Amino acid sequence: MVWRVLQAFGASPGLSVGAGVIGDIYRLEERGGAMGIFFAMAAGDSQSLEAIRPATESEFTFCGFLTLLTNFVLLVPIVYTIGKRYNITNEALIGACFLPAGMGNLIAAPLAGRISDLIVVRYRANRGGVWYPEDRIRGTLIGALIIVPVSIIGSGVVTTYIEDRSLGLTLNLVCLFFNGFGVDVVLSPCAAYIVDVMHSRSAEIMAANNATRSLLLAIFIAGIIPMIEKYGVLVTNTISGATSLIVFGLLWTTISYGEQLRSWKWGALRRSDEAEN
């Protein structure tokens, strides 16, 4: 356990500092694609934790947590779900079942980031050059509403009701791929958006975002296997998929009321700075 903590301690700074560097060296209309490539290669994702208190940043931390949780609900207990259901005892084959999710991440991260850049350029041109930061996350809605929840609930249905090993395993691997794909369709543009709106403190906000999200995941992951043992795969996956729909609601709210949320955020920061001085 000590070595695992040390490994995570050494690996984590690269994610936050790397995202900050990308925000510094790439232009607005290139930032999403660059961020996506960075996260794909990383296989993912001060005022430290106080930085997430303003509306949009804390909201996106929660979005990232709920989205990534679906990925962990599928992958963490895979030995006891897909492995047990289809009698897969070979450790190498169990490990290979993780590959579709990783491939989904690898493909979606740069793709979603690049699409978010194109959306920013298009909407800014339509407004006569006026930039609205929330345009970047418009492309995340299909992932949050359809791809992520359908993939995890679909895996639960397949595992529960399809006994044929070849068909069941194939469909589960497809679900794993689309879950990994959907997760980064949401997370990649969201990471670029956070850097957009907090550009001067991008490394800090990414560090706070990753730290808080990881803490929440560490707590909730512990309950995945006990929940599966008590309620079954389908119920567990359905609950996770249903709660991930909250992400769609939060993203839609941010797109619709982003200017008001950002005004609230900056007002809170100004009041905090005045109180300190």
N, C-alpha and C positions, 0 to 999 in steps of 0.2 A: 504493500500500500504506500509506503514511503516513497519508493521509486516511481510509482505512478503519479503521485503528487508532484514530485520533482520534474518528471517528464512533462506534465501539463503546465507547470510553472515556466519551463523553458520554451514550450511551444506557443503559449498564448500571446506573448508580446508581438510576435510577428503578424498576427491577424489584425490587431488594432493599429499598430504602427504602419503596417503595409497598406491598410485601407486609407490611413491619413496621407501617406505619401502619394498614393494614386490620386486622391482628391487634390493634391497640390500640383501635380505635373500634367494632369489631363484637363482639357477644356470641358465645359458643361456638357456639350453635345457628344462628347467621347467618353465621358466618365462611367456611364452605365456598362458599356461593353468592356472597358478596362477592368472595372470592378468585378464583372462576371468572370473574366478570364482568371483574375487573381483568386477568386473563391473556388473556381473549378480546379486550379492547380493546387490549392490548399485543401481540396477535398471537403469542402464544407458548403466557416464563417468566422491642479485641477480641483473640479468639483466632484470628481469621481462619481459615486452613486447618486450624488445630488443632481448630477447633470441629466438624469433620466426623469426627474420629477416634472419638468414641463410637459404639456399635454401630448404633443406629437411624439416625442422620444419615448416616453413611458408606454404610450400606446403601441409603438412599434416593437418595443421589447416584448410586450405581451403577445403581439402577433407572431413574432419569431418563435416564442416559446410554444404556443399552441400548434403552430405549423410543424415545427421540428418534433414535437411530441408524437405526432402521428407516425413519423419515421421510426422513432424508438419503440413505439408500441408494436410495430411490425417486425423490427430487427432484433430487439433484445431477447424476446422469448422464442425465437425462431426454432430452436431445438425442440421446444415443448409444443409448438403449434404445427408448423409445416413438417418438421422432422418427425414428430411423433405420429401425425396423421398419415403420412405417406411412408412410414417405416424407413426413414433415412438415418442410418447410424454411422455412416462414414463421415468423419470430421471434415475431410477435404470437400465433400459434396455439400455439407452444411455451410462451410465457408463460401463455396461458390454461389450459394443462394444470395449472398450479400452483393454480388457483382451487378445485378440489374439495377438496384437502387443507386449504386455508385455511378453507373453509366448514365442513369437519368440525371443525376447531379451534374455530371461532367458535360453533358449536352446542353442542359437547360440554363446553367449559370451564364455562360457567355451569350447564348441566344437571347435569353430574357433581358440581359443587360443591354445588348445592342438594340433590341426592339424598344426598350425604354428610351434610349437616345433618339431613335427615329420619332417616337411619339412626342418627345420634348421639342424637337425641331419643327415638327408639323404644327403642333398647337401654338407654338410661339410665333410661327409665320402667319397663322390664321388670326392672331391677335395683333398683328402689325408690329411684331418685335417684343411684345410684353411677355415676360417669363413668369409662369405660374408653377412653382416647384412640384405641386401635387400631380401635374401632368405625368410625371415619371412613373407613378404607381398605377396608372390606369390599366396597364397590361397585366397587373397582378390579379385582377378580379376573376378572370377565368380559372386561374390556378386555385384561388381560395374558395370559389363557389363550386367548382366542378371537379377538377383533377385530383386535388388532395382528398376531399371527403369520399368521392366515389371510389378511389383506388383502395383506401383502407377498409371501407365497408365492403367493397367487392371481394377483397381478400378474405374477410371474415365469412362471407357467404360461401365462397368457393371451398374454404377449408372445412366448413361445417357440413355442407351438403353434397359435395362431389367426392365420391370415394375412389374413383378411378385414379390411379397414381399418375399416369402420364398426363392426362387431361388436367387434373387438379394441380399438379406441380407446375405445368406450363402456364396455366391461368394465374397462379400465384406469382410466378416470376414476372408476368406481364404487369400485374398489379404493383409489384415492388418497383419495377421500372418507372411506371407512371407516378407512383408516389414520390420517388426520388426526383423525377422531372418536375412535378407540381410544387414540391417544396422549394426548389430553387427558382421556379417561375415567380414565386412570392418573395423569397428572401433576397435574391440578387438585386432587383430594382429597389427594394426597401433599404438595403444597405447604401446604395448610391444616393437615395433620397435623404437619408440621415446625414450623409456627408454634404449634400447640397445645402441643406438648411442650417447646418452647424459647421460651415466650412473652416472657420478660423480655429475650431476646437475639434476637428474631425477625429483625431486619434483618441482624445479623451472620451468622446461620446461613444465611439465604437468599443472602447475598453469597458465602459460602464454598461453598454448594451450586452456585450458578450458575457461579462461577469454575472450580471443579474439573470440573464437567460439560462446560463449554465447552472447557476444555483437552483433555479426553479426546476430545471430538468433533473438535476441530481436528486431532488426531493421526490418528484413524482415518478421517476423511473422505478424507484423501490417498490411501488405499489402495483406495477404492471403484472408481474407473474402471480402474486396473490389474487388479484382481481380475475385473471384468466382461470385460475384454479377454482374460484368460487362461482363465477358467473358464466364462464365460457368465452371462447374466442369471439364469437359473433357479437355478443353483448359488449364486450370490452372494445372491440374495433368500432362498433356503432357509436358508442358514447364518445370515443375519441374523434371520430369523424364528425359527429354532430357538434361537439364543442369547437372544432376547427372552423365551423361556419361563422363563429363569432369574429374570426379574422376578416371575413368578407364584410361584415357589418362595420368593423372598425376602419377598414380601408376605404369603404364607400363614404363613411362619415368624414374621413380625412380629405378625400377628394372634393367632397361637396362643401366642407366648411374649413378647409385648410387655412385660409387667410385669417379667419377668426381665431382658430386654435393657435396659430403662430403669433398673433397679436397678444393673446393671453399669455403665451410663453414669455415673450420678450418683456411684457409688463411685469410679470412675476420676477424675472431676472433683474430688471432695473430696480424694483422695490427691494430685492435682497441686497443688491450692491449698495443702495442708499442706506439701508439699515446698518450694513457693516461699516460704512464710512461715517 
